[in-house]
Amino acid sequence: MSDRPSPLADPHIAFDVSEGRRDIVVLGSTGSIGTQAIDLVLRNPDRFRVTALAASGGRVALLAEQAYRLKVAAVAVAREEVLPELRDALKALYGSEPLPELLSGPDAATRLAASPCHTVLNGITGSIGLAPTLAALEAGRTLALANKESLIVGGPLVKALAKPGQIIPVDSEHAALFQALAAGTRADVRKLVVTASGGPFRGRTRAQLADVTREDALAHPTWAMGPVITVNSATLVNKGLEVIEAHLLYDIPFDRIEVVVHPQSYVHSMVEFTDGSTLAQATPPDMGGPIAIGIGWPERVPDAAPAFDWSKASTWEFFPLDTEAFPSVGLARHVGELGGTAPAVFNAANEECVEAFLAGRLPFNGIMDTVTAVVTEHGKPGGGTSLTVSDVLEAETWARARARELAAKATAEARA
């Protein structure tokens, strides 16, 4: 092992800072990360320029408006059937001006990820972000990575392509670790401490979680996110994924990555060093700062996020994780240690179970019960550097189908 954090996201790496604006491609532009990134760009036109946008196609009017305001060269939409609607929306805004290039289909975002630019911000939700991640890295772009799933399911593939300093994390937790790690070397690090808000169900027992509803799970106390990520926060699956991500990004063993519950979400993560000191990165809950780090590093963007008013009293609390009510972090550690396609199975099964829960087909506790059953049934360790994209896709296909089968069986038994 080297004596410094993995160069995949090493704050010590010397970056070349080009004169003038930095060209950005935004993937997932109509989602939470994408819309906030665009707002940051529009507030800093001297620093950034968005050259291309990609989205799933669920919010066509917003995508067209973004394209028009940013005057992008290209727009991609994953759902081919909405392309005529997108073209009409753009024509209404552009009038006689030439339209941007339009791309559609499941590989459209991947094609944009390799287009000429400085940085690709991957804000796509889910493992479908893997192909764009690999394309951006292979093309030599700096990758501002908000799509944690692509690193989770394709860890060895991503690490094999990434050059020193090429990946900058955008998750608030990993952006915090990234900044705190700048204070020492790999040999100085004793452990990483990843904070969790605890979600809407902090303090509840497993029995008390049995009857929670979709609306309960989507009522996050501190963060405004999409439905899948919000449910992942409620189950703490997101924290399990972040533990795997931290291991892959910073080359720290799993037994030296700790999760603590911090309800206020002020401290986004911490690094404990061998001399006993701990560095914590803290801001009020807001994704502006992590996004600015992702697309602007090594420079900081003034007023990217709100700051604390230190003249006002506040209380910051930290609690141990309840592993019985929230077994997801322990299961994530297990699949992370197994490696190979196990993380892909974990993630795919969870995505299917979250969809079933949101549709009312699976109880809340059934999410992790089903994911655990799928992971246990898969049970394939290893894979290492021999992992291929085909392996990942095959494992995901199996995991999704098996999760749907088990969820349907559980629902039928509950109704019997």
Secondary structure, DSSP 8 states (H G I E B T S, - for coil): --SS--GGG-TTS-----SS-EEEEEESTTSHHHHHHHHHHHH-TTTEEEEEEEE-SS-HHHHHHHHHHHT-SEEEES-GGGHHHHHHHHHHHHTTS---EEEESTTHHHHHHTSS-SEEEE---SGGGHHHHHHHHHTT-EEEE--HHHHHHTHHHHHHH--TT-EEE-SHHHHHHHHHGGGS-GGGEEEEEEEE--GGGTT--TGGGTT--HHHHH--SS----HHHHHHHHHTHHHHHHHHHHHHHH---GGGEEEEE-TT--EEEEEEETTS-EEEEE-SS-SHHHHHHHHHTTS--TTSS----TTS------EE--TTT-THHHHHHHHHHH-TTHHHHHHHHHHHHHHHHHTTSS-HHHHHHHHHHHHHHH-----GGG--HHHHHHHHHHHHHHHHHHHHHHHHHHH-
